[in-house]
Amino acid sequence: MDLPNDLKYTDSHEWIRAESDGSLTIGITDHAQAALGDLVYVELPKAGRSVAAGEACAIVESVKAASDVYAPLAGTIVAGNDELAGKPEAVNENAYAAWLFRIQPADAADARKFMDAAAYSKLIAEA
């Protein structure tokens, strides 16, 4: 299972990448996309939307199930990956390249609380 060391992870299977402008890019992990199967639809949050930590703000749908994607922290959505609307299977092809949305955190310190790759690897091994 591919787990880039430069990312952070949540227990709800989102990955988080810090950007140079202070925003965070969010996607679902390889583990999550493998569990879902072939994605057929992605619903992304609109830019400008304020979200609370843990709030469902995107949906990924496969032939098996639809799953919510959660905001890992409070903030404002600054972008959605519109390319996924026409090509949701990109998440299956490379979960770490096919980001879902970017968020500007309300408190930058909140970004320090997430798991590193080793901790996330242990979490999914225990599941």
C-alpha positions, 0 to 999 in steps of 0.5 A: 500500500502506497503511503507518501511520507510527506503527507498527513492522514486522518482516521477517516482516511483523508490525506492532507498536504500542506501548500506553500500558501498556507492552504491544505490539499485534501484527498482520500487515501489509497486504502480508502479508494481500494475499499470503495472500488471503481469511482463513478461520481465525485461531488466537491464542495464549492469555493468560499464555503466555510466548513467545521472540523469533521463536517462532511463536505464532499462525496465519492461514489463507487459502484459499491457505495457512496461515502462522505469525505470530511473536512479534517479541520475548520476553514474555508474551501478555496478550490475543488478539483473540477477535473474529477467531475469528468474523470472520477476514476483518476482517484483510483488511478492515483489517489495521492495525485487526484486531490479533492479540495483545498482548504484554508484552515481557520487555525493553522496550528490545527494542521499539526494534529494529524497522523504521519504515514507510520501511524496511519499504516498502523491504523489500517493494519489494525482494521 
